[in-house]
Amino acid sequence: MAKFSSTVPIVILGGFAKKYLMPGVRLGWLVYFGTSKSVQNLARASENLMREVGAAPNFLQAPIRDVIYHGELALEPCLSLLEANFNYLKRELAEFDGLVTLNPASGSIFCTIQFDFSRFADVKNSEELCVTLLKEQNVLVMPGRLFDLEEAARLILSANAEMFVEFITRLKTFCQKH
């Protein structure tokens, strides 16, 4: 990077949201490379902006502190929960006989369930599925269409185990009906 920073300022932006499983947290860092006056001006402007934006809300400061002081170890309980929930869903959805397929979470707190809509009598896409599932079974999942996945629904893996047992029961009821 130093090779380029003498002519063009380089800015690296990082954050807590993805790396530390804190969706919605708008907290991160900026690293500047360069020797030019423009880097100094950019850094000063960023500092002024951050003073106006403010700090993280109080309820987020404790988890952020834990991550800063303990790093990856602070995430271990959460990562174990995500993995256990994903494995439970994988096992249970395998019994749906090809009607649904669980897509890997790939290091995320979300996963997607792929639906074979040709096997449903009256649900044709992810949007209809999510609306109908919410109305009939009180289950909230996000339409895959929002993530360019037309035949999928997205759900969060961080709920407790009892909620996933109930989710599977309600999803089975829904699939049998439709």
Disulfide bonds with the S-S distance in Angstrom:
none
